[in-house]
Amino acid sequence: MPNCSSSFAPTLHGRSELSLLSTIRAGDLAGARDLILSGVDVNARETDGFTPLMIASGLGQPQMVESLLNAGANVLILEPRMGTTALHKAAQSGNRDVIALLLDSGAFVDQQSPVLGNTALMDAVLHKQEDGVRTLLSYGAKTSIRNHWDQTALDLAENDGLDSIAWLIRDKVSANEAKVLRSDLVLAAKAGDVVEVKWLIAAGVNVDQRMAITGTPDDDYTPLGIASREGHADIVGILKDAGADTRQVVGLMKGTPFHEAAYFGHADVIEILAETDCIGAAQPELDAQGPYNGLTALHDAAWHGHLDAVRSLINARARLDLKSHAGLTPRKLALLYGYDEIASLLAESENFENT
């Protein structure tokens, strides 16, 4: 009789000798779940650098992807050779459910691979995955981004004769243009059109309206943010009086209206933004630090040599001690760029605070 206790006999429901990566490639959802429950590392890479999530995404396995995400799989990991993410792999498979799961779990829809410069949308086009293209566009994938060959997703579709995919992208471009036009208060504030701004506010337009994210420099700006950026102090005052929220972050850099005014040296705007009903009180957003570089509005003003803006921020009681992600205070930043007068003003203010 054969020896049924052969050394090749598997345990753990017959699957312990299969790696998580092997079960995923085999489409063995139950086996993968057993291994996940046993505590295997769901972010462990195989020799070529792929993670389990990348492989499941590339194979278009939504249930497997969901199990991995629930177990803590990282959607932001890059594979080392081309710098692609799980979302790039999902775009190549074109599975709408996998793409949606990854995006809902924090994947960056427009992340470009460093070697090719391709976004997931471009990869979906290149792999002729119409459902993938449609899903990515529905999640706001930008159509204006160019890869390292200076090609947009639409260029790729047209070059390959993918008429239906090209139509989807053109339709999205048209829809984005219409969204921009609907951001009427933002556009009026940007243009400095006081009459139009007042009329729109009186008509009941939301004073904290946001520009649609379509791939323009005005993406995600509020009327107050864009008026602060452009230096339209009169409109800033009108918007603030109408209840515009000075605390809201604006633009893709996620700064505040204070950042916008300081960066471009609009001292008069800073003074209007800093006005408060509470005597001697500073506004918390005055010292907000940008998530990208840790700069406050005072850093921005010092960085670009705007002496009057620095003075206005000091008068508004901006903190002088906060450090950027590079470890620099506003005074040290001014010294770094040779703005000695600003550095002296900040040093005097620091000494005054310490007395």
Buried (B, 14 or more C-beta within 10 A) or exposed (E): EEEEEEEEEEEEEEBEEBBBBBBBBEEBBEBBBBBBEEEBEBBEBBEEBBBBBBBBBBBBBBBBBBBBBEBEBBBEBBBEEEBBBBBBBBBBBBBBBBBBBBBEBEBBBBBBBEEBBBBBBBBBBBEBBBBBBBBBBEBBBBBEBBBEEEBBBBBBBBEEEBEEBBEBBBEBBEEBEEEBEEBBBBBBBBBBBBEBBBBBBEEEBEBBBBBBBBBBEBBBBBBBBBBBBBBBBBBBBBBBEBEBEBEBBBBEBBBBBBBBBBBBBBBBBBBBBBEEEEEEEBBEBBBBBBEEBBBBBBBBBBBBBBBBBBBBBBEBBBBBEBBBEEEBBBBBBBBEEEBEEBBEBBBEBBEEEEE
